[in-house]
């Protein structure tokens, strides 16, 4: 939410880029699986050990990424990067099969149920219909996505363990990173007018749930309605002074800023402090393990690529158009 930002002190988290190279977006997988005329050889942009990566697969991914439907309009380096990602995805799935890594149906059912709880049912069904995808197709591709994630976890995570001495050494070298400023745990709403902000304040004081009341006004709370830890230095100074003067349980608003009118309900406070080794250890361990997984993932994909025969349609790489039909 503008003007107020939640903060997470300590070591910055790094994305598992190696996994991202192998794990393509779910919708792209779904569309790719369902593209191409039945019974006909689909046009292909690359081949992995003789098996095609289809133009439909490429276009589905491009559409999901918001890159349009004409591969020829994409930058050449971006076309290559997308194809390389599709190749990596294919190699990981094949390696999972070789290693006998499979998916428990109960795992898939629980993930499906959790995802559907977060989706608008009508919008979800509409999206499936637009792309001509059945619920069965969607479920099958969800299982495929989960299998890729599981394979990467099982193959890489045992090698990415971080021992206590590594955590201790990192903490000693980077003690300054574990200073945490004064923070408050708060619910925060930002409204466009003083009148609406005052209405929200009145409703909360009358006993209404702040998240539900703000949602009804068309101004849903930051952080999905969950309280967030807010630190000094991330909001206008005048607003910061008023917010940090509040005690747990106190409500403030309307508080004006250049972004609108704020309503803040403080739930807890914690003073500025330096995290101890014990407090910082989980975060350090997670960060170090993520870095190690990133390195291992790159090496893992390089090993897979070194053993595979990968061919490309050179005209497609260069121009975004396919050469004459041929097989891998």
N, C-alpha and C positions, 0 to 999 in steps of 0.2 A: 504494500500500500504506500502511495506516495507520501513522503514526509516522515514515515516511520519504517524502520527495517529491522527484522529480527536478525540476531547475530549469533554466530557459533564460534566461540573463541578457540584458539589453539591452532594446531597444524591444519593447513588447508587440505581438503579432500581432493584427490585426483581421480578422474574417471578411469574406468577399466577400458582403455582404448583398444587393447588387443581383442577383448571380447566384443567390443563394438564393431570391429572389422569383420568378425565372423557372424555376429548375430544381426540379421537384417530386420527391418521393421515388420511387425506382424501383418499389417494390411498389405504390404508389398508381397509378402509370401503368399497370402491368401489369393490375391489377384493373379499372381504368377501361376499358381497351381491351377487356376481356372481359365487361363487364357489359351488361345489357339484353337483352331477348328478340330473337332473330333475326327480321329482316324487319319489326320494329315500331318506330315512333318512340319513342325513349326519353324519359321525363320529363326535363325540363331545368330548371336553376336559373339559367342565363344564356345569352346568345348573343353571339358575337363575329363581327361582319359577317355575321349571319344563321346562323352555324354554332353548334350547341348545345354547351353544357357540361352534361353529363348529371348527373342525381341520383346515378347509379351512380358516376360519377367523384368526386363530392363525398363520398359515403359511403365509398368506398374510401380516400380520403385521410384521412378522419376515423378510420377503423378503424386505419390504419397509425400514426397519431399517438396511438393509445390513447384516443380521445375517445368511444368507444362508437358504437352504431349508430342513435341517435335524434337527428337534427339539431335537433329541437325542444328538446332538453335543453342545447344549447350556448348560451353567451352570444352575444347578437346581434352584438357587435363581433367575436367570434371567427369566427362564420359568415361575416361580410363579409370578414374578412381571408383566410380560406381561399378564398373565391370569387375575390377579387382575385388571389391567387397563381395560381389555375388560369387566369385570364384572361391574366396575364403569361406564363405558360408557353405558352399557345396563340399569343400574338403573336410570341414569339421563334422558335418553329418556323416560323411563316408567313414571317417575315422571312428566315430561313435559306434557305427554298425560293426566295424572290425573288432572293436574292443568289447563288444557285447553290452554296451551301455543302453539300457532301455528305460522306459517311463512307466511308473506305476499308474494304472488308470485312476486310482484314488487321488493321486497328486494332481492329475489333470482336472478331475472333477472339482476339487477344492479351489484350484486357481480359476477355473471357469466361473464358479459361483461367486468368488470374490470380485472378479472383473465385472460381472453383470450387475452386481450390487452398486457399482460405481457409474454405470451407464444409464442414460435415459432409454427405456425400452423401445419407445416409438422411434426415436432417432436411430437407435441401433438397427432395428428391423428395416428402417428406410434405407440406411447405408448399405445393408446387405442386398436389398432389392435393386438399388441403383447399379451395383456391380454384378448382379446375377449370381450371388453366392448364397447357398443354403446354409442353414444353421449347422448341418452336418459338416459341410466344407470348412466352415469357420472353426468348428471344434477340432477337426483333424489338423488344421494348420496351427492352432494353438498348441496342440500336443507336440507338433514338430518344433515349434519355437522353444517350448519347455525342454525338449530333448537336447537341443543345442546348448541351452543354458546349463543343463545338468552335466552334459559332457565336458564343457569347459570347467565347471566346478570340480568334477571328479578328477580330471586330468591335471589341472594346474594347481588347485588349492593345496594339496598335500606338499607340494614343492615350495609353497609360499609362506610356510610357517615362520613366525618371528619369535625368537627366544627372548627371555627376560633381560639378558645382558644387552642385547641390541636396543631394547626399549630404554634401558637405563642409560646407555651411552648417548642415545639420541636426546634424551631429556637433559643431560648434563651439557651437551653442546648447544642446546637451543632453549635454555631456560627463559629467555626473554619472550619467547613466543607464547608462553603459558601464563601471561598476565591477563587477568579477566577484569574488565572495568565494572563499575557498579551497574547492576541490571535490575529491571523490574519484569515480572511476569504479568502480562496484561492482555485483555481483549481490547481491540481497537477498531473503531468504525470511522470512516471518512464520508461526510455527507456534503452535498453541493450547496446547502443553504443553512443559515442559522436556525430557521424555523424547523426544518426536519431534524437537525441535530438536537434541538431542545425537545422535540417530540419524543425522540429516542431516549433522552435522559429521563423524561417524565415516565415513560413506560417501564424503564428498568427500575426506577425508584418505586414504582407501583408493584414491582415483583415479577415483571415479565422477563423471560429469557432474552438476553441481549442479542444473541446470535439470531434467534427466530424473529425478533422485532426488527432488526436491521435488514434481514433478508426480505421481510414483508415490505419494506420501504424501497427495495431495489438497490440496497447498499450493503451487500454481504460483507461480513468481517474479513479482515486479512487472515492469512494462514488457514483458510477453509473453515473459519469459525472457531479454531482452536487457539488457546492462549499461547503467546509467543514471548520469549525473552527479548527484551529491548535494551540496548546499551546506549550510554551517553555518546554524543558525537555523531548520531545518525538522524538527527531531526533539527529543525530550526531552534535556535537557542532559547527564545522566549517560550516556545512550546515545551522544550526539554525541562526548563526550570519548573514549570507548573506540573508536569507529569511526574517528575522525580521527587516532588514535594509530597506526593500522595502517599498514604499509608495503605497497607493491604486491606482490601474491602471497600476502599473509597472509589467514588465515581466522579469524573470531571468532564465538563463540557457544557455548552459548545466552546471549543478552544480554536480560535481562528488561526489560519496560516495561509500562505500563498496557494496551498493545494485545495482549501475548502475549510470545513468545520469538523473538528475531531471530537470524538467521544471515547474516553478511555476508562476502563475498569481495571484497577490494579488488583492482582490476586496474591502476589508475593514479591519480596524484594531480597536481593543478596548484595552484600558490599563488594567493593573492589578487592581482589585478592590475587595471589599467585598460586596457580594450581600446584599441588604436591605431585610427586612422582606417582603415587597411588591414584590420584584423581586424573592425571593426564595419561596414564598408561593405556587405557582402552583406546583412546583417540590415536595415540602414537602407534600402537600395534596395528590399528586399522589402516593408518596412512602408510606405514612401512610395508604391510602386506599388499596393499593396492599397488604400490610402486613395483614390488617384486612380481606380482601377477602380470602387470603391464609388460615387464621385460620378458617374463616367461611366455606370455601369449605371443609376442612378436617372434621369439625363437621357435615356438611351437608351430606357428603358421609358416615360418620359413622352412622348417623341416618337412611339413606336408607339401609345400610347393616344390621342394627339391626332388620329391619322389613322384610328382604328378606330371603328366603331359598336358600342358595348357596351350590351346591355340585360340587365336582371335581372328575376327573378320577385320582385316586391316582397313578396308574402306569405311567400315562403321567407326572404328577408332578415329580415323582421320576426318571424316566428313559427316558422320552420323547417318550414313546411308549404307545399306547392305550391298555386298557384292553379289554376283550371280549365285544362285542356290548351290550349295555344296555341303558335304558332310564332313565331320571331324575325323 
